[in-house]
């Protein structure tokens, strides 16, 4: 994994890693996962840009109290940029990281030259509410490992398990290995769900005026595909691509997703 520096922000310490050269891209990861889960997308970004990834507070190697809101996690991301003396960056958020990215750009629009939002959403909806109720039950009864297993069967299409079952098992093992990244605790997972339930930016997204790429999965049964469609409709000039698979499209359709991301990044003014 190499040396991973820590940004001491006082109340939280964020572990981050930088790869590649060129204009910066800040990657914000999703629910319960640490920055190792960017592995599939690193090649798509570092061809043209410097990619900065980090663990959200109280996840992976980052410390601090559990989050109380998406806004609080967005503030962590903005303070990390301050710590790194980054005045302007591309922002890339996926899933819960996409909700954090929305709050970051709305809080400090001049900070961001472009925006990529993947498999995410902008307002409370009944499907997500029911899923959150079920998620809380699974976490309380089974803990993080059972939560990871239950998420997995909804992450990928059934066909993908046929062709890539072994790789999927390795991904789960990586989440719970002893390599220093601690799996998110029950307390942190429940806090992230509580934060997500309050997320509602849809009415504000019209204020975003930088180049924006939005992508989602047509078969996503974790974050509804209509979430990506609503975001793209709300952000002026946003580009939308919907993939044929689900929430795990970044792994399952890695080549197509990466081609989309690298194409978008290459099209940005230098």
Residue frames as qw, qx, qy, qz and C-alpha x, y, z in Angstrom:
[[0.000, 0.886, 0.464, 0.000, 0.00, 0.00, 0.00],
 [0.435, 0.449, -0.061, 0.778, 2.97, 2.32, 0.54],
 [0.204, -0.184, -0.447, 0.851, 3.22, 5.29, 2.86],
 [0.116, -0.700, -0.587, -0.389, -0.12, 6.88, 3.64],
 [0.157, 0.182, -0.318, 0.917, 0.08, 10.33, 5.19],
 [0.202, -0.650, -0.710, 0.179, -2.42, 11.64, 7.70],
 [0.008, 0.539, 0.082, 0.838, -4.02, 15.09, 7.69],
 [0.281, -0.371, -0.688, 0.556, -4.50, 16.16, 11.30],
 [0.102, -0.563, -0.355, -0.740, -7.60, 18.35, 11.24],
 [0.239, -0.357, 0.435, -0.791, -7.87, 18.56, 15.04],
 [0.712, -0.077, 0.408, -0.567, -11.11, 16.70, 15.73],
 [0.948, 0.233, 0.202, -0.073, -10.44, 14.16, 12.98],
 [0.246, -0.564, 0.665, 0.423, -7.35, 12.63, 11.39],
 [0.814, 0.488, 0.094, -0.300, -7.88, 11.72, 7.74],
 [0.585, -0.256, 0.653, 0.406, -5.67, 9.15, 6.05],
 [0.590, 0.735, 0.019, -0.335, -5.12, 9.96, 2.40],
 [0.677, -0.132, 0.542, 0.481, -3.05, 8.84, -0.56],
 [0.351, 0.781, -0.145, -0.496, -1.90, 10.64, -3.72],
 [0.693, 0.042, 0.621, 0.364, -1.11, 9.00, -7.05],
 [0.506, 0.614, 0.448, 0.407, -0.20, 10.34, -10.48],
 [0.277, -0.304, 0.025, 0.911, 0.59, 13.83, -11.70],
 [0.011, 0.417, 0.534, 0.735, -1.32, 16.74, -13.21],
 [0.371, -0.396, 0.045, -0.839, -4.38, 18.68, -12.06],
 [0.143, -0.098, 0.876, -0.451, -5.91, 17.18, -8.90],
 [0.615, -0.285, -0.517, -0.522, -8.97, 14.94, -8.61],
 [0.257, -0.269, 0.709, -0.599, -10.38, 14.32, -5.11],
 [0.521, -0.140, -0.779, -0.321, -12.16, 10.97, -4.71],
 [0.427, -0.262, 0.482, -0.718, -14.86, 10.59, -2.04],
 [0.245, 0.019, -0.963, -0.107, -15.80, 6.98, -1.19],
 [0.570, -0.356, -0.394, -0.628, -19.15, 5.47, -0.25],
 [0.725, -0.516, 0.075, -0.450, -20.94, 3.84, 2.67],
 [0.875, -0.414, 0.248, -0.047, -18.73, 1.94, 5.11],
 [0.894, 0.285, 0.060, 0.341, -15.85, 1.56, 2.65],
 [0.404, -0.714, 0.210, 0.532, -12.28, 2.87, 2.78],
 [0.293, 0.778, -0.297, -0.470, -10.21, 4.29, -0.07],
 [0.340, -0.245, 0.864, 0.278, -8.90, 0.87, -1.16],
 [0.515, 0.475, 0.709, -0.078, -12.19, 0.49, -3.02],
 [0.321, 0.824, -0.133, -0.448, -11.03, 3.06, -5.59],
 [0.522, -0.335, 0.687, 0.378, -8.66, 0.42, -7.00],
 [0.576, 0.446, 0.647, 0.226, -10.67, -0.19, -10.19],
 [0.278, 0.925, 0.252, 0.061, -10.79, 3.52, -11.11],
 [0.444, -0.706, 0.238, 0.498, -7.21, 4.58, -10.33],
 [0.516, 0.013, 0.565, 0.644, -5.95, 3.84, -13.89],
 [0.233, 0.744, 0.539, 0.318, -8.77, 5.95, -15.40],
 [0.188, -0.970, -0.119, 0.092, -7.78, 8.99, -13.36],
 [0.514, -0.666, 0.301, 0.448, -3.98, 8.94, -13.18],
 [0.652, 0.372, 0.434, 0.497, -3.58, 8.88, -16.95],
 [0.220, 0.690, 0.197, 0.661, -4.18, 12.64, -16.95],
 [0.343, -0.783, 0.027, -0.519, -4.56, 13.73, -13.32],
 [0.147, 0.270, -0.773, 0.555, -3.23, 13.49, -9.77],
 [0.637, -0.419, -0.528, -0.374, -5.69, 11.35, -7.79],
 [0.055, -0.311, 0.641, -0.699, -6.16, 12.07, -4.08],
 [0.657, -0.369, -0.582, -0.307, -8.23, 9.55, -2.13],
 [0.086, -0.372, 0.617, -0.689, -8.97, 9.41, 1.59],
 [0.312, -0.343, -0.880, 0.106, -10.84, 7.45, 4.24],
 [0.342, -0.680, -0.217, -0.611, -13.92, 9.21, 5.60],
 [0.238, -0.533, 0.539, -0.608, -13.85, 9.95, 9.33],
 [0.627, -0.247, 0.616, -0.408, -13.87, 6.87, 11.61],
 [0.933, 0.318, 0.103, -0.130, -13.46, 4.55, 8.60],
 [0.796, 0.460, -0.224, 0.322, -10.34, 2.66, 7.51],
 [0.647, -0.066, -0.311, 0.693, -7.28, 4.42, 8.89],
 [0.053, -0.523, 0.001, -0.851, -9.02, 7.72, 9.57],
 [0.297, -0.329, -0.756, 0.482, -10.03, 8.50, 13.14],
 [0.193, -0.132, 0.045, -0.971, -12.44, 10.82, 14.85],
 [0.437, 0.196, 0.664, -0.574, -16.03, 10.58, 16.08],
 [0.348, 0.408, 0.807, 0.248, -18.76, 9.06, 13.90],
 [0.022, 0.201, 0.303, 0.931, -20.38, 11.52, 11.48],
 [0.203, 0.433, 0.624, -0.618, -23.53, 13.39, 12.47],
 [0.519, 0.723, 0.227, -0.394, -24.42, 14.61, 8.96],
 [0.747, 0.446, 0.274, 0.410, -23.39, 14.56, 5.31],
 [0.119, 0.957, -0.054, 0.259, -22.53, 18.27, 5.73],
 [0.563, -0.738, 0.369, 0.056, -20.02, 17.36, 8.44],
 [0.810, -0.026, 0.466, 0.355, -18.29, 14.82, 6.17],
 [0.498, 0.764, 0.203, 0.355, -18.31, 17.38, 3.36],
 [0.184, -0.955, 0.204, -0.112, -16.58, 19.82, 5.70],
 [0.762, -0.408, 0.437, 0.250, -13.93, 17.15, 6.41],
 [0.734, 0.380, 0.383, 0.412, -13.26, 16.94, 2.67],
 [0.211, 0.927, 0.054, 0.305, -12.99, 20.71, 2.30],
 [0.446, -0.838, 0.316, 0.007, -10.59, 20.89, 5.24],
 [0.833, -0.097, 0.417, 0.350, -8.46, 18.14, 3.67],
 [0.549, 0.677, 0.220, 0.438, -8.16, 20.33, 0.54],
 [0.153, -0.960, 0.142, -0.185, -7.10, 23.25, 2.77],
 [0.736, -0.539, 0.377, 0.160, -4.53, 21.01, 4.46],
 [0.761, 0.127, 0.454, 0.445, -3.13, 20.01, 1.05],
 [0.057, -0.576, 0.155, 0.800, -3.16, 23.64, -0.21],
 [0.249, 0.278, 0.781, 0.501, -5.39, 22.67, -3.14],
 [0.183, 0.297, 0.103, -0.932, -7.22, 25.73, -4.44],
 [0.678, 0.333, -0.132, -0.642, -9.08, 24.04, -7.29],
 [0.224, -0.195, 0.952, 0.079, -9.81, 20.40, -8.03],
 [0.579, -0.082, -0.601, -0.544, -12.06, 18.01, -9.89],
 [0.472, -0.214, 0.636, -0.573, -14.44, 16.33, -7.41],
 [0.553, 0.082, -0.757, -0.338, -15.38, 12.63, -7.87],
 [0.416, -0.193, 0.658, -0.598, -17.93, 11.12, -5.47],
 [0.468, -0.030, -0.803, -0.368, -19.56, 7.70, -5.62],
 [0.510, -0.451, -0.733, -0.008, -22.64, 6.44, -3.76],
 [0.428, -0.807, -0.310, 0.265, -22.57, 8.02, -0.25],
 [0.485, -0.294, 0.175, 0.805, -19.42, 9.79, -1.45],
 [0.137, 0.434, 0.516, 0.726, -21.59, 11.34, -4.15],
 [0.306, -0.840, -0.433, -0.114, -23.90, 12.80, -1.51],
 [0.545, -0.612, -0.031, 0.572, -20.84, 14.21, 0.30],
 [0.407, 0.050, 0.387, 0.826, -19.51, 15.62, -2.99],
 [0.016, -0.720, -0.515, -0.464, -22.84, 17.37, -3.66],
 [0.428, -0.859, -0.240, 0.144, -22.62, 19.09, -0.27],
 [0.592, -0.352, 0.160, 0.708, -18.95, 20.01, -0.84],
 [0.297, 0.264, 0.435, 0.808, -19.56, 21.75, -4.15],
 [0.179, -0.800, -0.463, -0.336, -22.69, 23.52, -2.88],
 [0.541, -0.756, -0.162, 0.332, -20.75, 24.77, 0.16],
 [0.300, -0.686, 0.335, 0.573, -17.70, 26.00, -1.80],
 [0.764, 0.577, 0.286, -0.036, -18.46, 26.10, -5.54],
 [0.285, 0.898, -0.329, -0.062, -15.33, 28.08, -6.51],
 [0.491, -0.547, 0.677, 0.038, -13.17, 25.23, -5.24],
 [0.673, 0.087, 0.729, 0.086, -14.16, 22.80, -7.99],
 [0.106, 0.431, -0.510, -0.737, -13.36, 22.85, -11.69],
 [0.580, 0.047, -0.635, -0.508, -15.49, 19.82, -12.60],
 [0.586, -0.204, 0.567, -0.542, -17.72, 17.21, -10.93],
 [0.481, 0.074, -0.825, -0.287, -18.21, 13.46, -11.37],
 [0.567, -0.183, 0.502, -0.627, -21.13, 11.87, -9.51],
 [0.416, 0.134, -0.857, -0.274, -21.53, 8.09, -9.73],
 [0.506, -0.303, -0.805, -0.057, -24.34, 5.80, -8.52],
 [0.138, -0.158, -0.535, 0.818, -25.71, 8.41, -6.13],
 [0.115, -0.691, -0.674, -0.234, -28.88, 10.34, -5.31],
 [0.141, 0.311, -0.099, 0.935, -30.08, 13.77, -4.21],
 [0.488, -0.329, 0.092, -0.803, -33.25, 13.40, -2.16],
 [0.399, -0.075, 0.834, -0.374, -34.99, 11.07, 0.29],
 [0.600, 0.076, -0.499, -0.621, -37.10, 8.41, -1.40],
 [0.838, -0.276, 0.166, -0.441, -39.24, 5.57, -0.15],
 [0.919, 0.213, -0.315, 0.103, -36.98, 2.82, -1.49],
 [0.392, 0.466, -0.533, 0.587, -33.92, 4.20, 0.30],
 [0.457, -0.475, 0.344, -0.669, -35.91, 4.71, 3.51],
 [0.957, -0.132, 0.012, -0.259, -36.99, 1.07, 3.55],
 [0.802, 0.342, -0.379, 0.309, -33.48, -0.06, 2.68],
 [0.073, 0.564, -0.496, 0.656, -32.05, 1.99, 5.55],
 [0.729, -0.381, 0.247, -0.512, -34.50, 0.37, 7.99],
 [0.991, 0.074, -0.114, -0.003, -33.41, -3.07, 6.79],
 [0.552, 0.538, -0.424, 0.476, -29.75, -2.03, 6.92],
 [0.285, -0.593, 0.447, -0.606, -30.06, -0.96, 10.56],
 [0.911, -0.220, 0.155, -0.314, -31.60, -4.32, 11.44],
 [0.910, 0.287, -0.225, 0.197, -28.86, -6.28, 9.65],
 [0.299, 0.609, -0.460, 0.572, -26.09, -4.21, 11.28],
 [0.486, -0.525, 0.400, -0.572, -27.57, -4.54, 14.79],
 [0.951, -0.120, 0.171, -0.229, -28.21, -8.28, 14.51],
 [0.949, 0.216, 0.046, 0.226, -25.30, -9.42, 12.37],
 [0.471, -0.671, 0.227, 0.526, -22.67, -6.71, 12.62],
 [0.175, 0.733, -0.370, -0.543, -20.40, -5.36, 9.86],
 [0.164, -0.234, 0.897, 0.337, -19.52, -8.75, 8.31],
 [0.332, 0.467, 0.818, -0.053, -23.14, -9.80, 7.80],
 [0.254, 0.822, 0.133, -0.491, -23.86, -6.29, 6.46],
 [0.012, 0.579, -0.620, -0.530, -21.03, -6.69, 3.93],
 [0.225, 0.061, 0.949, 0.214, -22.35, -10.08, 2.80],
 [0.314, 0.652, 0.650, -0.231, -25.91, -8.80, 2.43],
 [0.180, 0.798, -0.126, -0.561, -24.70, -5.76, 0.49],
 [0.192, -0.373, 0.776, 0.471, -22.66, -7.96, -1.83],
 [0.336, 0.319, 0.874, 0.149, -25.59, -9.94, -3.21],
 [0.273, 0.851, 0.412, -0.179, -27.21, -6.64, -4.22],
 [0.197, -0.718, 0.309, 0.592, -24.02, -4.99, -5.48],
 [0.004, -0.333, 0.755, 0.565, -23.54, -7.07, -8.65],
 [0.751, 0.162, -0.226, -0.599, -25.79, -8.75, -11.19],
 [0.899, -0.161, 0.383, -0.140, -26.36, -12.50, -10.80],
 [0.840, 0.519, -0.085, 0.132, -24.38, -13.10, -14.01],
 [0.175, 0.803, -0.475, 0.315, -21.30, -11.46, -12.54],
 [0.639, -0.481, 0.548, -0.245, -21.20, -13.96, -9.66],
 [0.956, 0.225, 0.188, -0.007, -21.06, -16.74, -12.28],
 [0.708, 0.600, -0.130, 0.348, -17.98, -15.29, -13.98],
 [0.243, 0.624, -0.393, 0.630, -16.22, -13.47, -11.14],
 [0.756, -0.584, -0.245, -0.168, -17.22, -15.24, -7.91],
 [0.802, -0.152, -0.224, 0.533, -13.61, -15.74, -6.85],
 [0.278, 0.376, -0.048, 0.883, -12.73, -12.07, -7.37],
 [0.442, -0.652, -0.174, -0.590, -15.79, -11.05, -5.37],
 [0.841, -0.453, -0.263, 0.137, -14.68, -13.31, -2.48],
 [0.630, 0.072, -0.157, 0.757, -11.27, -11.61, -2.55],
 [0.043, -0.571, -0.068, -0.817, -12.92, -8.19, -2.31],
 [0.677, -0.639, -0.192, -0.309, -14.82, -9.25, 0.81],
 [0.847, -0.238, -0.219, 0.421, -11.68, -10.75, 2.35],
 [0.413, 0.349, -0.081, 0.837, -9.84, -7.46, 1.70],
 [0.321, -0.696, -0.130, -0.629, -12.50, -5.58, 3.62],
 [0.763, -0.610, 0.047, -0.209, -11.80, -7.65, 6.74],
 [0.803, 0.240, -0.352, 0.416, -8.07, -8.37, 6.44],
 [0.616, -0.679, -0.173, 0.361, -5.63, -7.43, 9.17],
 [0.615, 0.336, 0.113, 0.704, -3.72, -4.94, 7.03],
 [0.254, -0.141, -0.230, 0.929, -4.33, -1.93, 9.22],
 [0.326, -0.204, -0.259, -0.886, -7.60, -0.73, 7.72],
 [0.169, 0.147, 0.841, -0.493, -10.24, -1.35, 10.35],
 [0.079, -0.475, -0.755, -0.445, -13.74, -2.21, 9.06],
 [0.261, -0.417, 0.028, -0.870, -16.30, 0.44, 9.95],
 [0.025, 0.061, 0.858, -0.510, -17.86, -0.29, 13.35],
 [0.055, -0.597, -0.798, -0.053, -21.54, -0.84, 14.07],
 [0.132, -0.730, -0.307, 0.596, -21.66, 2.66, 15.60],
 [0.075, -0.420, 0.374, 0.824, -20.15, 4.30, 12.50],
 [0.016, 0.211, 0.836, 0.505, -22.33, 2.37, 10.02],
 [0.078, -0.700, -0.698, 0.128, -25.48, 3.36, 11.91],
 [0.129, -0.687, -0.077, 0.711, -24.29, 6.99, 12.07],
 [0.080, -0.175, 0.594, 0.781, -23.67, 7.01, 8.30],
 [0.023, -0.473, -0.834, -0.285, -27.21, 5.69, 7.68],
 [0.118, -0.767, -0.476, 0.413, -28.67, 8.40, 9.94],
 [0.131, -0.529, 0.222, 0.809, -26.66, 11.03, 8.04],
 [0.075, 0.058, 0.764, 0.638, -27.79, 9.68, 4.67],
 [0.020, 0.605, 0.796, -0.013, -31.45, 9.76, 5.62],
 [0.045, -0.806, -0.247, 0.536, -31.28, 13.54, 6.00],
 [0.320, -0.211, 0.480, 0.789, -29.58, 14.07, 2.62],
 [0.369, 0.745, 0.555, -0.008, -31.62, 16.36, 0.36],
 [0.274, -0.440, 0.244, 0.820, -29.90, 18.58, -2.20],
 [0.432, 0.446, 0.690, 0.373, -32.15, 18.27, -5.26],
 [0.109, 0.933, 0.341, -0.030, -33.56, 21.82, -5.06],
 [0.265, -0.856, 0.235, 0.376, -30.02, 23.29, -4.88],
 [0.717, -0.056, 0.527, 0.454, -28.30, 21.37, -7.69],
 [0.454, 0.801, 0.320, 0.222, -29.30, 23.97, -10.29],
 [0.175, -0.957, 0.182, 0.139, -26.64, 26.25, -8.79],
 [0.693, -0.315, 0.501, 0.411, -23.81, 23.96, -9.96],
 [0.511, 0.826, -0.017, -0.237, -22.20, 25.48, -13.05],
 [0.138, -0.615, 0.722, 0.287, -19.04, 23.45, -13.73],
 [0.587, 0.248, -0.677, -0.368, -18.66, 20.58, -16.23],
 [0.585, -0.239, 0.623, -0.461, -20.47, 17.61, -14.69],
 [0.479, 0.140, -0.818, -0.286, -20.53, 13.90, -15.48],
 [0.646, -0.191, 0.482, -0.560, -23.22, 11.73, -13.86],
 [0.496, 0.162, -0.800, -0.296, -23.44, 7.95, -14.19],
 [0.638, -0.201, 0.504, -0.546, -25.65, 5.26, -12.71],
 [0.043, -0.094, 0.981, 0.164, -26.71, 1.64, -13.09],
 [0.548, -0.116, -0.387, -0.733, -30.01, 0.66, -14.71],
 [0.755, -0.235, -0.604, -0.102, -30.16, -2.49, -12.55],
 [0.152, 0.318, -0.591, 0.726, -29.06, -0.80, -9.32],
 [0.603, -0.547, -0.533, -0.230, -31.02, -2.21, -6.37],
 [0.532, -0.352, -0.411, 0.651, -29.06, -0.23, -3.75],
 [0.015, 0.507, 0.062, -0.859, -29.31, 3.30, -5.14],
 [0.591, 0.592, 0.540, -0.094, -32.12, 3.62, -7.70],
 [0.499, 0.197, 0.425, 0.729, -31.02, 4.55, -11.21],
 [0.044, 0.850, 0.403, 0.335, -33.59, 7.35, -11.19],
 [0.479, -0.777, -0.060, 0.405, -31.38, 9.05, -8.58],
 [0.474, -0.208, 0.398, 0.757, -28.68, 9.62, -11.20],
 [0.204, 0.543, 0.596, 0.555, -31.27, 10.71, -13.77],
 [0.215, -0.909, -0.357, 0.020, -32.71, 13.30, -11.36],
 [0.485, -0.628, 0.131, 0.595, -29.27, 14.70, -10.57],
 [0.410, 0.042, 0.524, 0.745, -28.35, 15.01, -14.25],
 [0.061, 0.720, 0.571, 0.390, -31.68, 16.71, -15.01],
 [0.334, -0.890, -0.259, 0.172, -31.13, 19.19, -12.16],
 [0.463, -0.564, 0.250, 0.636, -27.53, 20.23, -12.94],
 [0.484, 0.803, -0.032, -0.347, -27.34, 22.52, -16.00],
 [0.471, 0.704, -0.510, -0.153, -25.48, 20.88, -18.89],
 [0.538, -0.414, 0.727, -0.101, -24.71, 17.67, -17.00],
 [0.513, 0.321, -0.720, -0.340, -23.72, 14.64, -19.07],
 [0.742, -0.213, 0.474, -0.423, -25.52, 11.39, -18.09],
 [0.483, 0.280, -0.798, -0.228, -24.53, 7.78, -18.81],
 [0.786, -0.250, 0.346, -0.447, -26.57, 4.85, -17.48],
 [0.105, 0.386, -0.909, -0.114, -24.80, 1.47, -17.43],
 [0.685, -0.080, -0.566, -0.452, -26.54, -1.87, -17.96],
 [0.574, -0.136, -0.752, 0.293, -25.62, -3.32, -14.55],
 [0.480, -0.776, -0.401, -0.077, -26.09, -2.19, -10.95],
 [0.357, -0.928, 0.106, 0.006, -24.40, -0.53, -7.99],
 [0.690, -0.443, 0.435, 0.373, -21.16, -2.40, -8.66],
 [0.686, 0.713, 0.132, 0.058, -20.90, -1.15, -12.26],
 [0.032, 0.906, -0.421, -0.023, -17.49, 0.41, -11.52],
 [0.421, -0.395, 0.814, 0.069, -16.12, -3.11, -11.07],
 [0.684, 0.295, 0.664, -0.068, -18.53, -5.14, -13.19],
 [0.587, 0.739, 0.256, 0.212, -18.26, -2.83, -16.23],
 [0.514, -0.640, 0.099, 0.562, -14.84, -1.47, -15.34],
 [0.461, 0.058, 0.465, 0.754, -13.60, -0.91, -18.90],
 [0.072, 0.687, 0.523, 0.499, -16.68, 1.04, -19.98],
 [0.371, -0.887, -0.243, 0.129, -16.85, 3.09, -16.77],
 [0.561, -0.497, 0.190, 0.634, -13.14, 3.89, -16.93],
 [0.381, 0.301, 0.491, 0.723, -13.36, 4.89, -20.58],
 [0.098, -0.851, -0.432, -0.282, -16.17, 7.28, -19.66],
 [0.492, -0.813, -0.075, 0.302, -14.21, 8.78, -16.74],
 [0.554, -0.290, 0.320, 0.712, -10.91, 9.17, -18.60],
 [0.284, 0.514, 0.527, 0.615, -12.73, 10.63, -21.61],
 [0.210, -0.916, -0.323, -0.111, -14.46, 13.21, -19.41],
 [0.547, -0.699, 0.081, 0.454, -11.23, 14.13, -17.61],
 [0.538, 0.004, 0.436, 0.721, -9.36, 14.44, -20.92],
 [0.173, 0.693, 0.505, 0.484, -12.04, 16.80, -22.25],
 [0.321, -0.871, -0.266, 0.259, -11.60, 19.32, -19.43],
 [0.324, 0.879, -0.159, 0.313, -9.73, 22.56, -20.12],
 [0.789, -0.118, -0.307, 0.519, -6.18, 22.34, -18.75]]
